[in-house]
Amino acid sequence: MNLKNVQMETLIRGIPYPVYVENDATASGHAECFVRGEKENLAYLSLEYGVGGSVMIAGEPYSGDDVKSGEFGHICIEPGGLLCTCGKHGCLEPYISPRRIDAAFGVSLDEFFKGVEEHNADYEAMLYDMLRHLAIGINNIRMVLDCKVVLGGFLSEYLQPYLHILRQYVLSGNPFLSDADFVQLSVVPRHITPIGAGLSFIRDFVAGV
Ligand SMILES: [Zn+2]
């Protein structure tokens, strides 16, 4: 919403319904666990213009001490590298955000991935560079959390044909792995955030039955 330092109370005061405020990637991670039906550990990485994430421990969000856990988009993967929306250089986000495709080629994701299928050399080089940097980020997450890393967000809808390449990059960058099957695509590629936010109300309703 491009808002900073606005009290949440100010935003929700005029809404005449029960309101639940949650980070979008945390809601998405929660929904991912819910739909999978597994009380498992999982790192959810949301690949949209902003790259976010969340950490789920046994199916429940781990928020951290200051409600800032899982900000995977701002892990530094290239010191001094590309400028990030957060103002720092070298974060994961500017390397793997669809914004990078917009800025470089001015095409939609449909057009970009169609071009990759047709072996447009510039598009292929960009995609492989994005996947290489994504693999670095995934390996950093795996090193810390030792759990599944699930890729969601609208960019992830295009990644199935390239998942094996991404897994190869991950595998080659992590000496502790025998396979990279822990890198998975979301089972809810669309509308996952509102599903996750809605779960709060569902949980309260079930508890009150
Ligand atoms: Zn950043």
Residues whose N, C-alpha, C, O or C-beta is under 5 A from the ligand:
A	BS01	ZN	G73 H74 C84 T85 C86 K88 C91
